[in-house]
C-alpha cells in the first residue's frame, strides 16, 4: 500500500509527463513508476488490473498502457529521470523534476488556436446606439458643482 500523496504524484506524472516536487519524493517515486511501466509493457489484463489497483483510475491506466509504455520501447528499466532544479524559495527544500526518459506528449489536449475574427456590426445596432451619430462617437459630459471662492 502506498501513500495517497505518492499515488497522486505518480498519477500526475502519467497524466502530464513531468512533475516538479522535492528530491526525496521524486526519488521514492522513481522505483514505483518503473515497476508500473514494466507491468504496462506486458499489456495483459492482469497487468492492467495491478496498475489500476495502484493508480485507481481507469483513464490514467489506459494512458500508461496504451501511450507511454509503447513510446518507451524495449527498455528494461530506467524509464524516468530525476533532474535537480534548485531550492524552493519559501523553505529552501531541494526541488527536482521527474519525467519520462523519452518525453511523451500526454496531458490535456489544447484546442488549436484560431485567428480572431472581425466582429460583425449590423446597421441596426449602429442606428440604435445613442453614442454613435454619423460615424462619430460623442462623449457624455459630466456636470460637476464648483464653489466660487471670493
N, C-alpha and C positions, 0 to 999 in steps of 0.2 A: 504494500500500500504506500503510495507516495503522497506527499503533502499537496494540499489544494493549490498553494502558490506555485509550486514547481510544475504541477499539471497545467495550470493556466499559462505559465511561461512556455511550456512545450507546445501547447495549442497555438499560442501567438506565433511561435517560430514556424510552425507548419503553415499557418494561415498567411503570414506576411513575408516569410523567407528570412527575416533577420529580427533580432531583438536586442535592445540595449538594456543591460542590467548590471548588477555588481559582479565582480570577478568570481567570488565563491559560488554564487548561484549559477553563473554561466558554466563553471567547471563541473558542478554537480549535475547540470542539465545535459552536458555533453554525452555522458555514458548512457543515459536514458534514451536520448534521441537516437543514438547509434543503434541501440537494441531495437527500437521501434522501426527504424528504416530497414534493418536487417530482416525483421519479420515481414515488412511490406514488400520486400523484393521477392518473397516466396509466392505472393498473390494467391494464397489458398484461403478457403473460408475460415479455417481455424486461426490463421494469422490475422485476418481481418477482425475476428472476434477478440483476439488478445489485444490488438491495438485499440479497438473500441472500448475494451474494459479499462484501459489506462486513460485514454483521452476523453471518453464519454460523449463523443459527438460523431454522428454518422457522416456528416458532410466533411469534417476535417479528416476522418479516417479515409474516406474515399479520395480526398485530395492527396493524402500521403501515399496511398497505394497506387493510384492511377496517374498522378502527375510527377510527384517528387521522386519516388523510387526509380521509375524508368529513366528519368533525367540524370540520375547519379550513376547509371550504367552498371558495369560489372565490378564495382568496388566492393571489397570485402569488409572494410572498416574505414574509419576516418571520414565520416560524412559531413562533419561540421568543423568549423574553425572558430577559435576564440581570439579576437583582436582586442588589445588593450587600448582604451580611448582616453585615458587620463583619469582625473579625480572629479568627483561630483562637487559642485560648488557649495552646497549647503553644509555638508558634514565631512567632506573630504574622503568619502569612500571611493575605493578603486573601482572604476567602471570598465565594462568590457562589452563588446558587440559579438554576439554569437550568430553565425549564419551558415548556410549550407555551402560546401566547397564549390560546387558548380551552381552558381546562382540560378534559381528557378523563378521565373516571373509568376508569382502567385499573389493572392490577395484580392481585394475587391477590384473589379474591372471598372475603370473610369470611362465614362462616355466620351466619345470623340468630341472635341471642341469644334463647334460650328461658328463661322464668322457671324458677327452681329448683322442683323438686317435693318434696313431703314424703317422707322416707324411709319405706319400708314396713317395719314391725316386726311380725313374726308372733308369735303366742303361744308357739310352740315355742322361738323364740330367747330369749324372756324367761325361760322356765322353765329353760333350760339355763345361763343366765348365773349364775355364782357370786356376783356382786356385787349383783345385784338381788333383793331379798326384799321382798315385799308392797309393791311400788311405791316402796320407799326404797332408796337406794344406801348401802352400807356402805363405810367406808374401812378399808383394811388398816393395822394398827398396826405400826410398825417398832420392834423392840426394840433398844435401844442399851445398851451397857455403860457404866456410870459408876463411877468410883472414889470411895470416900468418903475425904475428907481430914480428919484429926484436927486 
